[in-house]
Amino acid sequence: MTDSHSTEPAMANKLPLVPELADGQAVKLVGLGGVGAIVARYLCLFLGSLDRNVRVVLIDGDAFDPTTNTARMLFAQPGNKAAVIRDELLPFFDHTRLTLAAVEEFVSPGNVERLVHEHDIVFLCVDNHHTRLLVNNHCAGLSDVSLFSGGNDGVGPDSAGIHRRGTFGNVQVYLRRGGQDLCPSLVQFHPEIAHPADKNPSEASCVALLESAPQILPANLQTASALLNTFWLTLCGAINYSELVFDIADAVMGPLPLPGPARLNA
């Protein structure tokens, strides 16, 4: 029994957050590298537990290279990253209503319309701004779509010559409902995405791909975790930020003071 001066929090604050996902939902995961490979495994574990018909499509044109990728990626065997992870995960979900498919392609101007559709949930786990811009602009033309984009710094100088220690990362949420933006797009506050200095992987040379800045495994893990947290909060109707930033070296994480998708919480 408590009196009127009780310091117990309001009952509404104690209620569990319950994720809601439409039956027949399609989830597209673009990029199966250091972040995407982690997201894929735990995203499927979560989605498989919801008892919904969910189709997860893994999209990546790159291959796992055991000579260069083993420091921060777990793959059962060499081969296309999307196909290898699909084959690895399939046996774990044959008793669920989750289905898995692999598209062994980079997202490009020639296939983005075929790969990303109305009502899709899209996870963008790539390390180049050109692909972020491409997917963002395509989603901006859809009436209803949910886009979650996450990435983290590589170690070394960036395109502006600033040296990065590889510990910073961010997650962006771009939601459209009824043809309207519920929060900022990926480009609204990020000129580096709006005007990318890099190339789409489908256009980049093999040398350019090999020269991408090395990343730190703990930063990849933090990015993947932040992506999944943000997705879960969105499904619960409890998301109140449009961009989350972190730095594992400074032990900080928090939302940026940008407009959030408030209408989900109305």
C-alpha positions in Angstrom: 0.0 0.0 0.0 1.3 3.5 -0.8 0.1 7.0 0.2 -0.4 10.1 -1.9 3.3 11.0 -1.3 4.6 7.8 -2.8 7.7 8.2 -5.0 6.7 5.3 -7.2 6.6 6.2 -10.9 3.3 6.4 -12.7 1.8 3.1 -13.7 1.9 4.1 -17.4 5.7 4.3 -17.1 5.8 0.7 -15.9 3.8 -0.8 -18.8 5.9 -2.9 -21.1 6.6 -1.7 -24.6 5.0 -4.1 -27.1 6.3 -4.2 -30.7 3.7 -4.4 -33.4 4.5 -5.7 -36.9 2.1 -6.3 -39.8 1.7 -9.8 -41.0 3.4 -10.3 -44.4 5.9 -7.6 -43.7 9.0 -7.4 -46.0 12.3 -6.4 -44.4 15.3 -5.5 -46.7 18.8 -5.5 -45.2 21.3 -3.7 -47.5 24.9 -4.4 -46.7 26.2 -7.5 -45.0 29.6 -6.3 -43.8 30.9 -5.5 -40.3 27.5 -4.0 -39.2 25.0 -5.7 -41.4 26.3 -9.2 -40.7 25.6 -8.6 -37.0 22.2 -7.0 -37.6 21.1 -9.8 -39.8 21.6 -12.5 -37.2 19.9 -10.7 -34.3 17.2 -9.1 -36.5 16.1 -12.5 -37.7 16.2 -13.9 -34.2 13.8 -11.1 -33.1 11.5 -11.2 -36.1 11.3 -15.0 -35.9 10.0 -14.7 -32.3 7.0 -12.5 -33.3 4.9 -15.3 -34.9 4.3 -13.2 -38.1 4.8 -14.0 -41.7 7.9 -11.9 -42.4 10.2 -12.0 -45.4 13.8 -10.9 -44.9 15.8 -10.1 -48.0 19.6 -9.8 -47.6 21.2 -7.6 -50.2 24.9 -7.4 -51.0 27.1 -7.8 -54.0 30.3 -8.2 -52.1 32.0 -11.5 -51.1 33.5 -12.4 -47.8 37.3 -12.5 -48.0 38.9 -14.6 -45.2 42.3 -12.9 -45.8 41.0 -9.4 -44.9 37.6 -9.7 -43.2 38.1 -12.1 -40.3 39.1 -9.5 -37.8 35.5 -8.2 -37.5 33.2 -10.6 -39.5 32.0 -14.1 -38.8 31.2 -16.1 -41.9 30.9 -19.9 -42.2 32.7 -19.9 -45.5 33.9 -17.7 -48.4 31.4 -16.5 -50.9 28.8 -13.8 -51.4 28.0 -12.3 -48.0 24.2 -12.2 -48.5 24.1 -15.8 -49.7 26.4 -17.2 -47.1 24.5 -15.6 -44.2 21.2 -16.7 -45.7 22.4 -20.3 -45.9 23.8 -20.1 -42.3 20.6 -18.8 -40.8 18.0 -20.8 -42.7 18.2 -24.0 -40.5 17.6 -21.9 -37.3 14.3 -20.5 -38.6 12.7 -23.4 -40.4 10.2 -23.8 -37.5 9.1 -20.1 -37.7 7.1 -18.0 -40.1 10.2 -16.2 -41.2 11.5 -16.6 -44.7 14.9 -15.6 -45.9 16.2 -14.6 -49.4 19.5 -13.3 -50.7 20.1 -10.9 -53.6 23.7 -11.0 -54.7 23.9 -7.5 -56.0 24.9 -4.0 -54.8 22.0 -1.6 -54.7 22.4 0.7 -57.8 20.4 3.2 -59.8 19.4 0.3 -62.1 17.9 -2.0 -59.4 16.9 0.1 -56.4 13.3 0.3 -57.7 13.2 -3.5 -58.0 14.6 -4.1 -54.6 12.9 -1.5 -52.3 9.1 -1.2 -52.4 6.2 0.5 -50.8 5.7 -0.6 -47.1 9.1 -2.1 -46.8 11.3 -1.8 -43.7 14.8 -1.1 -44.9 18.0 -1.5 -42.9 20.9 0.4 -44.6 24.2 -0.9 -43.2 26.6 0.4 -45.8 29.9 2.3 -45.5 29.4 4.7 -48.5 27.4 7.9 -48.8 26.6 7.3 -52.4 24.4 4.3 -51.6 22.8 6.2 -48.6 21.9 9.0 -51.0 20.5 6.6 -53.6 18.3 4.6 -51.1 17.2 7.8 -49.3 16.1 9.5 -52.6 14.2 6.4 -53.7 12.4 6.1 -50.3 11.5 9.8 -50.6 9.4 8.9 -53.6 7.5 6.2 -51.8 4.3 6.8 -49.9 5.0 4.4 -47.0 8.4 3.2 -46.0 10.7 2.9 -42.9 14.4 3.4 -43.4 17.0 2.8 -40.7 20.6 3.7 -41.6 23.6 3.1 -39.4 27.3 3.4 -39.8 30.6 4.2 -38.0 33.9 5.8 -38.8 36.8 4.0 -40.2 40.3 4.6 -38.8 42.3 7.2 -40.6 41.7 10.4 -42.6 38.3 11.0 -44.0 37.5 12.7 -47.4 38.1 16.1 -45.7 41.5 15.0 -44.4 40.4 14.8 -40.8 41.9 11.9 -39.0 39.2 9.6 -37.4 39.9 7.2 -34.6 37.1 4.9 -35.6 35.0 5.1 -32.5 32.2 7.4 -33.6 28.9 6.2 -35.2 25.3 7.1 -35.8 21.9 5.8 -36.6 19.3 7.7 -38.6 15.6 7.0 -38.9 13.6 8.1 -42.0 9.9 7.4 -41.9 7.2 8.2 -44.5 3.5 7.7 -44.0 0.8 8.7 -46.4 3.3 10.4 -48.7 4.6 12.6 -45.9 7.9 12.7 -44.0 7.5 12.0 -40.3 11.1 13.0 -39.6 14.1 14.4 -41.5 15.5 12.4 -44.4 19.1 11.2 -44.3 20.3 14.2 -46.3 18.5 17.1 -44.6 21.2 17.6 -42.0 24.0 15.7 -43.6 25.6 17.5 -46.6 28.2 14.7 -46.8 25.4 12.4 -47.8 23.6 14.9 -50.0 26.8 15.5 -52.0 28.8 12.2 -51.6 32.5 12.2 -52.5 32.6 8.4 -52.9 31.2 6.1 -55.5 28.5 3.4 -55.5 30.2 0.0 -55.0 28.7 -1.2 -58.3 30.8 1.6 -60.0 33.9 1.6 -57.8 37.0 -0.3 -58.9 38.3 -3.3 -57.0 41.2 -1.2 -55.8 38.9 1.5 -54.4 36.9 -1.2 -52.5 40.1 -2.7 -51.0 41.2 0.8 -49.9 38.1 1.5 -47.7 39.1 2.6 -44.2 39.5 -0.2 -41.6 36.8 -0.3 -38.9 36.8 -1.3 -35.3 34.8 -4.4 -34.2 33.4 -2.8 -31.0 32.2 0.2 -33.0 30.5 -2.1 -35.5 28.8 -3.9 -32.6 27.6 -0.6 -31.1 26.2 0.5 -34.4 24.3 -2.8 -34.9 22.9 -2.6 -31.4 21.8 1.0 -31.8 20.1 0.1 -35.1 18.2 -2.8 -33.5 17.2 -0.6 -30.5 15.9 2.1 -32.8 13.9 -0.4 -34.9 12.4 -2.0 -31.7 11.4 1.4 -30.3 9.8 2.3 -33.7 7.7 -0.9 -33.7 6.6 -0.1 -30.1 5.5 3.4 -31.2 8.0 4.9 -28.7 10.7 6.4 -30.9 11.3 10.1 -30.1 14.4 10.8 -32.0 15.4 10.8 -35.7 19.2 10.5 -35.2 21.3 8.8 -32.5 25.0 9.3 -32.2 27.7 7.6 -30.1 31.4 7.5 -29.4 32.6 4.3 -27.7 35.9 6.0 -26.7 34.0 8.7 -24.8 31.4 6.3 -23.5 28.6 8.6 -24.7 25.4 7.9 -26.7 22.4 10.2 -27.2 19.9 11.7 -29.7 20.7 14.8 -31.6 18.3 17.7 -31.1 16.5 17.2 -34.4 12.8 16.9 -35.1 11.7 13.4 -34.2 8.7 11.3 -35.4 6.3 12.7 -32.9 3.2 11.5 -34.7 4.0 7.9 -33.8 3.5 8.8 -30.2 0.4 10.9 -30.6 
